[in-house]
Each structure stands twice: as structure tokens, then as C-alpha cells.
Amino acid sequence: MDQQHQAYWKANIKLVISCLVVWGTVSFGAGILLVDFFNQFHIGGYPLGFWFAQQGSLITFLVLIFYYAIRMNRLDRHYGVNED
């Protein structure tokens, strides 16, 4: 593999890992580890810790899907591997 393909792959893996860290932090950290702290606050009558555990990780995952797609399109154009 040449230098450009290695740089593209490295950038892709870095993006995937950063997205997984964000998702893991929100779902595991906010929904499990910090649930007692977040339960002090309420949204729509439900404790915030419950909201993070039930909805927050799903919404974060959906946002990360769109973020990943946008960033990958930029990476594809930058490294000349876009599908246009």
C-alpha cells in the first residue's frame, strides 16, 4: 500500500475510534456511571439519568452516523477516493 492509502486508512480509523469513544462515554458514562448525579435533574418529568440511559445513547448514535458520513465524504475528497 502506498503512503496516501495508509494516511487515508489511518484517518478513517482515527475517526471511527473517536466516534466510538463519544458514543461509549455517553451511553456507558452518562447512562450508567453518572446516573445518580444526573438523576438530580429532570426533563419532561423523568430523571436525566434515565433519559440518558434510554434515549441519549440512541440519539447520540444517530448524530454520530451523520457526523461520520459527512467527515468520510470530506476524507474521500481529500484523498481522491470519492464516489462522484
MMTF fields as JSON, N, C-alpha, C and O atoms, coordinates in Angstrom:
{
  "mmtfVersion": "1.0.0",
  "mmtfProducer": "UNKNOWN",
  "numBonds": 335,
  "numAtoms": 336,
  "numGroups": 84,
  "numChains": 1,
  "numModels": 1,
  "chainsPerModel": [1],
  "groupsPerChain": [84],
  "chainIdList": ["A"],
  "bondAtomList": [4, 2, 8, 6, 12, 10, 16, 14, 20, 18, 24, 22, 28, 26, 32, 30, 36, 34, 40, 38, 44, 42, 48, 46, 52, 50, 56, 54, 60, 58, 64, 62, 68, 66, 72, 70, 76, 74, 80, 78, 84, 82, 88, 86, 92, 90, 96, 94, 100, 98, 104, 102, 108, 106, 112, 110, 116, 114, 120, 118, 124, 122, 128, 126, 132, 130, 136, 134, 140, 138, 144, 142, 148, 146, 152, 150, 156, 154, 160, 158, 164, 162, 168, 166, 172, 170, 176, 174, 180, 178, 184, 182, 188, 186, 192, 190, 196, 194, 200, 198, 204, 202, 208, 206, 212, 210, 216, 214, 220, 218, 224, 222, 228, 226, 232, 230, 236, 234, 240, 238, 244, 242, 248, 246, 252, 250, 256, 254, 260, 258, 264, 262, 268, 266, 272, 270, 276, 274, 280, 278, 284, 282, 288, 286, 292, 290, 296, 294, 300, 298, 304, 302, 308, 306, 312, 310, 316, 314, 320, 318, 324, 322, 328, 326, 332, 330],
  "bondOrderList": [1, 1, 1, 1, 1, 1, 1, 1, 1, 1, 1, 1, 1, 1, 1, 1, 1, 1, 1, 1, 1, 1, 1, 1, 1, 1, 1, 1, 1, 1, 1, 1, 1, 1, 1, 1, 1, 1, 1, 1, 1, 1, 1, 1, 1, 1, 1, 1, 1, 1, 1, 1, 1, 1, 1, 1, 1, 1, 1, 1, 1, 1, 1, 1, 1, 1, 1, 1, 1, 1, 1, 1, 1, 1, 1, 1, 1, 1, 1, 1, 1, 1, 1],
  "groupList": [{"groupName": "MET", "atomNameList": ["N", "CA", "C", "O"], "elementList": ["N", "C", "C", "O"], "formalChargeList": [0, 0, 0, 0], "bondAtomList": [1, 0, 2, 1, 3, 2], "bondOrderList": [1, 1, 2], "singleLetterCode": "M", "chemCompType": "L-PEPTIDE LINKING"}, {"groupName": "ASP", "atomNameList": ["N", "CA", "C", "O"], "elementList": ["N", "C", "C", "O"], "formalChargeList": [0, 0, 0, 0], "bondAtomList": [1, 0, 2, 1, 3, 2], "bondOrderList": [1, 1, 2], "singleLetterCode": "D", "chemCompType": "L-PEPTIDE LINKING"}, {"groupName": "GLN", "atomNameList": ["N", "CA", "C", "O"], "elementList": ["N", "C", "C", "O"], "formalChargeList": [0, 0, 0, 0], "bondAtomList": [1, 0, 2, 1, 3, 2], "bondOrderList": [1, 1, 2], "singleLetterCode": "Q", "chemCompType": "L-PEPTIDE LINKING"}, {"groupName": "HIS", "atomNameList": ["N", "CA", "C", "O"], "elementList": ["N", "C", "C", "O"], "formalChargeList": [0, 0, 0, 0], "bondAtomList": [1, 0, 2, 1, 3, 2], "bondOrderList": [1, 1, 2], "singleLetterCode": "H", "chemCompType": "L-PEPTIDE LINKING"}, {"groupName": "ALA", "atomNameList": ["N", "CA", "C", "O"], "elementList": ["N", "C", "C", "O"], "formalChargeList": [0, 0, 0, 0], "bondAtomList": [1, 0, 2, 1, 3, 2], "bondOrderList": [1, 1, 2], "singleLetterCode": "A", "chemCompType": "L-PEPTIDE LINKING"}, {"groupName": "TYR", "atomNameList": ["N", "CA", "C", "O"], "elementList": ["N", "C", "C", "O"], "formalChargeList": [0, 0, 0, 0], "bondAtomList": [1, 0, 2, 1, 3, 2], "bondOrderList": [1, 1, 2], "singleLetterCode": "Y", "chemCompType": "L-PEPTIDE LINKING"}, {"groupName": "TRP", "atomNameList": ["N", "CA", "C", "O"], "elementList": ["N", "C", "C", "O"], "formalChargeList": [0, 0, 0, 0], "bondAtomList": [1, 0, 2, 1, 3, 2], "bondOrderList": [1, 1, 2], "singleLetterCode": "W", "chemCompType": "L-PEPTIDE LINKING"}, {"groupName": "LYS", "atomNameList": ["N", "CA", "C", "O"], "elementList": ["N", "C", "C", "O"], "formalChargeList": [0, 0, 0, 0], "bondAtomList": [1, 0, 2, 1, 3, 2], "bondOrderList": [1, 1, 2], "singleLetterCode": "K", "chemCompType": "L-PEPTIDE LINKING"}, {"groupName": "ASN", "atomNameList": ["N", "CA", "C", "O"], "elementList": ["N", "C", "C", "O"], "formalChargeList": [0, 0, 0, 0], "bondAtomList": [1, 0, 2, 1, 3, 2], "bondOrderList": [1, 1, 2], "singleLetterCode": "N", "chemCompType": "L-PEPTIDE LINKING"}, {"groupName": "ILE", "atomNameList": ["N", "CA", "C", "O"], "elementList": ["N", "C", "C", "O"], "formalChargeList": [0, 0, 0, 0], "bondAtomList": [1, 0, 2, 1, 3, 2], "bondOrderList": [1, 1, 2], "singleLetterCode": "I", "chemCompType": "L-PEPTIDE LINKING"}, {"groupName": "LEU", "atomNameList": ["N", "CA", "C", "O"], "elementList": ["N", "C", "C", "O"], "formalChargeList": [0, 0, 0, 0], "bondAtomList": [1, 0, 2, 1, 3, 2], "bondOrderList": [1, 1, 2], "singleLetterCode": "L", "chemCompType": "L-PEPTIDE LINKING"}, {"groupName": "VAL", "atomNameList": ["N", "CA", "C", "O"], "elementList": ["N", "C", "C", "O"], "formalChargeList": [0, 0, 0, 0], "bondAtomList": [1, 0, 2, 1, 3, 2], "bondOrderList": [1, 1, 2], "singleLetterCode": "V", "chemCompType": "L-PEPTIDE LINKING"}, {"groupName": "SER", "atomNameList": ["N", "CA", "C", "O"], "elementList": ["N", "C", "C", "O"], "formalChargeList": [0, 0, 0, 0], "bondAtomList": [1, 0, 2, 1, 3, 2], "bondOrderList": [1, 1, 2], "singleLetterCode": "S", "chemCompType": "L-PEPTIDE LINKING"}, {"groupName": "CYS", "atomNameList": ["N", "CA", "C", "O"], "elementList": ["N", "C", "C", "O"], "formalChargeList": [0, 0, 0, 0], "bondAtomList": [1, 0, 2, 1, 3, 2], "bondOrderList": [1, 1, 2], "singleLetterCode": "C", "chemCompType": "L-PEPTIDE LINKING"}, {"groupName": "GLY", "atomNameList": ["N", "CA", "C", "O"], "elementList": ["N", "C", "C", "O"], "formalChargeList": [0, 0, 0, 0], "bondAtomList": [1, 0, 2, 1, 3, 2], "bondOrderList": [1, 1, 2], "singleLetterCode": "G", "chemCompType": "PEPTIDE LINKING"}, {"groupName": "THR", "atomNameList": ["N", "CA", "C", "O"], "elementList": ["N", "C", "C", "O"], "formalChargeList": [0, 0, 0, 0], "bondAtomList": [1, 0, 2, 1, 3, 2], "bondOrderList": [1, 1, 2], "singleLetterCode": "T", "chemCompType": "L-PEPTIDE LINKING"}, {"groupName": "PHE", "atomNameList": ["N", "CA", "C", "O"], "elementList": ["N", "C", "C", "O"], "formalChargeList": [0, 0, 0, 0], "bondAtomList": [1, 0, 2, 1, 3, 2], "bondOrderList": [1, 1, 2], "singleLetterCode": "F", "chemCompType": "L-PEPTIDE LINKING"}, {"groupName": "PRO", "atomNameList": ["N", "CA", "C", "O"], "elementList": ["N", "C", "C", "O"], "formalChargeList": [0, 0, 0, 0], "bondAtomList": [1, 0, 2, 1, 3, 2], "bondOrderList": [1, 1, 2], "singleLetterCode": "P", "chemCompType": "L-PEPTIDE LINKING"}, {"groupName": "ARG", "atomNameList": ["N", "CA", "C", "O"], "elementList": ["N", "C", "C", "O"], "formalChargeList": [0, 0, 0, 0], "bondAtomList": [1, 0, 2, 1, 3, 2], "bondOrderList": [1, 1, 2], "singleLetterCode": "R", "chemCompType": "L-PEPTIDE LINKING"}, {"groupName": "GLU", "atomNameList": ["N", "CA", "C", "O"], "elementList": ["N", "C", "C", "O"], "formalChargeList": [0, 0, 0, 0], "bondAtomList": [1, 0, 2, 1, 3, 2], "bondOrderList": [1, 1, 2], "singleLetterCode": "E", "chemCompType": "L-PEPTIDE LINKING"}],
  "groupTypeList": [0, 1, 2, 2, 3, 2, 4, 5, 6, 7, 4, 8, 9, 7, 10, 11, 9, 12, 13, 10, 11, 11, 6, 14, 15, 11, 12, 16, 14, 4, 14, 9, 10, 10, 11, 1, 16, 16, 8, 2, 16, 3, 9, 14, 14, 5, 17, 10, 14, 16, 6, 16, 4, 2, 2, 14, 12, 10, 9, 15, 16, 10, 11, 10, 9, 16, 5, 5, 4, 9, 18, 0, 8, 18, 10, 1, 18, 3, 5, 14, 11, 8, 19, 1],
  "groupIdList": [1, 2, 3, 4, 5, 6, 7, 8, 9, 10, 11, 12, 13, 14, 15, 16, 17, 18, 19, 20, 21, 22, 23, 24, 25, 26, 27, 28, 29, 30, 31, 32, 33, 34, 35, 36, 37, 38, 39, 40, 41, 42, 43, 44, 45, 46, 47, 48, 49, 50, 51, 52, 53, 54, 55, 56, 57, 58, 59, 60, 61, 62, 63, 64, 65, 66, 67, 68, 69, 70, 71, 72, 73, 74, 75, 76, 77, 78, 79, 80, 81, 82, 83, 84],
  "secStructList": [7, 7, 2, 2, 2, 2, 2, 2, 2, 2, 2, 2, 2, 2, 2, 2, 2, 2, 2, 2, 2, 2, 2, 2, 0, 0, 0, 0, 0, 0, 0, 0, 0, 6, 2, 2, 2, 2, 6, 6, 1, 3, 3, 6, 6, 3, 3, 2, 2, 2, 2, 0, 0, 0, 0, 0, 2, 2, 2, 2, 2, 2, 2, 2, 2, 2, 2, 2, 2, 2, 2, 2, 2, 2, 2, 2, 2, 2, 2, 6, 7, 7, 7, 7],
  "xCoordList": [0.842, 0.0, 0.888, 1.896, 0.517, 1.342, 1.021, 0.107, 1.797, 1.721, 0.336, -0.167, -0.267, -1.572, -2.662, -3.517, -2.639, -3.64, -3.475, -4.462, -2.242, -2.002, -2.505, -3.086, -2.283, -2.766, -4.293, -4.89, -4.926, -6.384, -6.93, -7.874, -6.334, -6.785, -6.592, -7.457, -5.457, -5.187, -6.212, -6.696, -6.547, -7.548, -8.919, -9.665, -9.252, -10.531, -10.618, -11.627, -9.584, -9.578, -9.648, -10.339, -8.94, -8.986, -10.406, -10.865, -11.096, -12.476, -13.402, -14.242, -13.263, -14.098, -13.879, -14.837, -12.619, -12.32, -12.878, -13.426, -12.745, -13.272, -14.788, -15.337, -15.478, -16.937, -17.331, -18.287, -16.607, -16.905, -16.647, -17.381, -15.618, -15.338, -16.471, -16.91, -16.94, -18.056, -19.297, -19.948, -19.624, -20.818, -20.693, -21.65, -19.548, -19.337, -19.414, -19.958, -18.862, -18.903, -20.333, -20.724, -21.106, -22.495, -23.326, -24.063, -23.21, -24.08, -23.647, -24.485, -22.363, -21.908, -21.668, -22.088, -20.991, -20.661, -21.876, -22.122, -22.639, -23.784, -24.96, -25.705, -25.141, -26.298, -26.112, -27.096, -24.857, -24.619, -23.782, -24.205, -22.599, -21.674, -22.124, -21.992, -22.647, -23.032, -24.546, -25.051, -25.257, -26.716, -27.206, -28.175, -26.565, -27.017, -26.865, -27.731, -25.771, -25.581, -26.634, -27.242, -26.85, -27.794, -29.249, -30.099, -29.548, -30.921, -31.386, -32.569, -30.494, -30.891, -31.712, -32.506, -31.519, -32.164, -33.261, -33.167, -34.293, -35.422, -35.708, -35.601, -36.076, -36.522, -37.858, -37.937, -38.889, -40.208, -40.741, -41.512, -40.343, -40.83, -40.016, -40.3, -39.016, -38.181, -36.783, -36.292, -36.139, -34.769, -33.836, -33.991, -32.881, -31.96, -31.129, -30.819, -30.763, -30.027, -30.815, -30.258, -32.099, -32.975, -33.039, -33.003, -33.133, -33.2, -31.936, -32.018, -30.764, -29.514, -29.466, -29.051, -29.878, -29.822, -30.783, -30.446, -31.97, -32.983, -32.909, -33.047, -32.694, -32.761, -31.435, -31.141, -30.659, -29.446, -28.447, -27.869, -28.235, -27.269, -27.779, -26.988, -29.086, -29.644, -29.554, -29.182, -29.89, -29.813, -28.362, -28.064, -27.471, -26.05, -25.572, -24.812, -25.997, -25.618, -26.093, -25.34, -27.318, -27.833, -27.064, -26.753, -26.761, -25.974, -24.586, -24.065, -23.993, -22.666, -22.675, -21.679, -23.761, -23.86, -23.771, -23.028, -24.525, -24.48, -23.116, -22.587, -22.555, -21.236, -20.192, -19.358, -20.247, -19.291, -19.427, -18.424, -20.648, -20.865, -20.317, -19.69, -20.55, -20.046, -18.528, -17.897, -17.939, -16.473, -15.833, -14.777, -16.459, -15.898, -15.973, -15.067, -17.028, -17.095, -15.949, -15.349, -15.65, -14.521, -13.199, -12.348, -13.031, -11.804, -11.675, -10.589, -12.772, -12.749, -12.307, -11.479, -12.86, -12.472, -11.014, -10.295, -10.586, -9.215, -8.189, -7.151, -8.493, -7.56, -7.877, -7.214, -8.865, -9.173, -9.818, -9.632, -10.562, -11.244, -12.759, -13.474, -13.242, -14.694, -15.415, -14.805, -16.712, -17.522, -18.319, -19.343, -17.871, -18.596, -18.501, -19.051],
  "yCoordList": [-1.179, 0.0, 1.243, 1.294, 2.214, 3.417, 4.363, 4.13, 5.422, 6.37, 7.026, 7.21, 7.37, 8.049, 7.12, 7.549, 5.858, 4.913, 4.665, 4.526, 4.608, 4.425, 5.627, 5.464, 6.834, 8.042, 8.072, 8.459, 7.665, 7.613, 6.617, 6.923, 5.431, 4.411, 4.864, 4.641, 5.499, 5.99, 7.048, 7.037, 7.959, 8.994, 8.363, 8.803, 7.336, 6.65, 5.963, 6.093, 5.246, 4.553, 5.556, 5.315, 6.671, 7.711, 8.243, 8.462, 8.451, 8.941, 7.916, 8.282, 6.648, 5.588, 5.497, 5.411, 5.516, 5.41, 6.601, 6.434, 7.797, 8.97, 8.908, 9.288, 8.441, 8.29, 7.251, 7.457, 6.141, 5.105, 5.59, 5.228, 6.399, 6.938, 7.858, 7.795, 8.705, 9.605, 8.789, 9.035, 7.822, 7.016, 6.222, 6.158, 5.626, 4.872, 5.736, 5.328, 6.945, 7.861, 8.256, 8.289, 8.553, 8.955, 7.78, 7.917, 6.633, 5.512, 4.868, 4.62, 4.595, 3.934, 4.928, 4.707, 6.024, 7.009, 7.729, 7.727, 8.348, 9.137, 8.258, 8.606, 7.12, 6.275, 5.302, 4.805, 5.009, 4.01, 4.572, 4.547, 5.076, 5.511, 6.78, 6.892, 7.723, 9.014, 9.166, 10.281, 8.051, 8.118, 8.792, 9.55, 8.534, 9.146, 10.666, 11.39, 11.146, 12.587, 13.203, 14.217, 12.579, 13.133, 13.011, 13.768, 12.09, 11.935, 13.104, 13.186, 13.993, 15.207, 16.138, 16.935, 16.035, 16.914, 16.139, 14.924, 16.852, 16.21, 16.883, 18.101, 16.06, 16.545, 15.875, 14.648, 16.658, 16.106, 15.208, 14.288, 15.46, 14.678, 13.419, 12.71, 13.14, 11.954, 12.373, 13.418, 11.573, 11.887, 11.88, 11.066, 12.784, 12.913, 11.645, 11.296, 10.949, 9.697, 8.644, 7.925, 8.552, 7.639, 8.037, 7.181, 9.344, 9.828, 9.456, 8.99, 9.656, 9.285, 7.786, 7.369, 6.992, 5.542, 5.069, 4.164, 5.665, 5.188, 5.857, 5.189, 7.155, 7.881, 8.523, 8.637, 8.931, 9.692, 8.941, 9.514, 7.666, 6.908, 6.67, 6.654, 6.484, 6.292, 7.563, 7.517, 8.683, 9.954, 10.283, 10.752, 10.039, 10.264, 9.385, 9.849, 8.132, 7.224, 7.746, 7.712, 8.224, 8.764, 10.003, 10.154, 10.879, 12.072, 11.667, 12.252, 10.67, 10.214, 9.575, 9.666, 8.94, 8.377, 9.486, 9.37, 10.558, 11.672, 12.365, 12.734, 12.537, 13.138, 12.297, 12.834, 10.983, 10.099, 10.182, 10.237, 10.191, 10.261, 11.565, 11.558, 12.671, 13.962, 13.987, 14.41, 13.534, 13.525, 12.568, 12.873, 11.421, 10.48, 11.042, 10.811, 11.771, 12.417, 13.41, 13.496, 14.159, 15.087, 14.355, 14.757, 13.265, 12.473, 11.875, 11.874, 11.372, 10.798, 11.825, 11.532, 13.02, 14.086, 14.49, 14.724, 14.57, 14.98, 13.986, 14.387, 12.697, 11.668, 11.174, 10.263, 11.753, 11.415, 10.057, 9.441, 9.584, 8.307, 8.464, 7.514, 9.662, 9.911, 9.184, 8.797, 9.004, 8.231, 9.112, 8.677, 10.322, 11.233, 10.778, 11.425],
  "zCoordList": [0.0, 0.0, 0.0, 0.705, -0.773, -0.824, 0.335, 1.126, 0.403, 1.522, 1.656, 2.765, 0.523, 0.56, 1.089, 1.864, 0.68, 1.184, 2.677, 3.398, 3.138, 4.572, 5.368, 6.442, 4.845, 5.526, 5.551, 6.556, 4.451, 4.382, 5.405, 6.134, 5.456, 6.395, 7.838, 8.685, 8.115, 9.471, 9.876, 11.008, 8.964, 9.256, 9.487, 10.361, 8.708, 8.854, 10.219, 10.912, 10.604, 11.894, 13.046, 14.035, 12.924, 13.957, 14.118, 15.239, 13.008, 13.043, 13.694, 14.516, 13.341, 13.909, 15.417, 16.184, 15.837, 17.269, 18.036, 19.125, 17.48, 18.183, 18.298, 19.333, 17.266, 17.337, 18.381, 19.128, 18.438, 19.423, 20.847, 21.766, 21.034, 22.367, 22.813, 23.961, 21.911, 22.256, 22.596, 23.612, 21.749, 21.984, 23.282, 24.055, 23.532, 24.76, 25.997, 27.023, 25.894, 27.027, 27.355, 28.522, 26.329, 26.567, 27.075, 28.052, 26.42, 26.806, 28.117, 28.983, 28.28, 29.497, 30.619, 31.755, 30.297, 31.33, 31.874, 33.08, 30.978, 31.426, 31.825, 32.742, 31.149, 31.425, 32.565, 33.112, 32.945, 33.989, 35.135, 36.291, 34.81, 35.863, 36.577, 37.796, 35.827, 36.406, 36.587, 36.722, 36.588, 36.643, 37.926, 37.886, 39.046, 40.303, 40.268, 40.759, 39.689, 39.572, 38.662, 39.003, 37.486, 36.521, 36.975, 36.507, 37.863, 38.335, 39.201, 39.531, 39.568, 40.288, 39.408, 39.907, 38.101, 37.131, 36.406, 36.234, 35.986, 35.324, 33.992, 33.853, 33.015, 31.707, 31.411, 31.347, 31.233, 30.945, 32.039, 31.766, 33.27, 34.387, 34.68, 35.645, 33.861, 34.068, 34.5, 34.074, 35.337, 35.74, 34.527, 33.616, 34.528, 33.393, 33.197, 32.058, 34.266, 34.144, 33.383, 32.554, 33.659, 32.923, 31.456, 30.573, 31.196, 29.827, 29.063, 27.926, 29.673, 29.014, 28.736, 27.655, 29.683, 29.509, 28.417, 27.654, 28.333, 27.399, 26.026, 25.002, 26.003, 24.741, 24.32, 23.13, 25.288, 24.985, 24.131, 23.207, 24.425, 23.639, 22.219, 21.275, 22.057, 20.717, 19.882, 18.709, 20.48, 19.765, 19.432, 18.334, 20.373, 20.121, 18.975, 18.125, 18.932, 17.86, 16.508, 15.534, 16.436, 15.173, 14.729, 13.548, 15.666, 15.341, 14.849, 13.899, 15.494, 15.084, 13.697, 12.98, 13.309, 11.962, 10.922, 9.948, 11.127, 10.182, 10.204, 9.155, 11.385, 11.517, 10.774, 10.045, 10.964, 10.303, 8.783, 8.072, 8.29, 6.842, 6.262, 5.203, 6.946, 6.467, 6.485, 5.516, 7.59, 7.696, 6.687, 6.134, 6.445, 5.471, 4.064, 3.263, 3.744, 2.427, 2.256, 1.185, 3.318, 3.26, 3.101, 2.308, 3.868, 3.747, 2.349, 1.769, 1.812, 0.467, -0.567, -1.429, -0.476, -1.415, -1.223, -2.195, 0.024, 0.322, -0.245, -0.772, -0.128, -0.596, -2.004, -2.5, -2.642, -4.028, -4.232, -5.282, -3.266, -3.392, -3.319, -2.999, -3.616, -3.537, -4.66, -5.657, -4.49, -5.418, -6.375, -6.902, -6.602, -7.507, -8.945, -9.835]
}
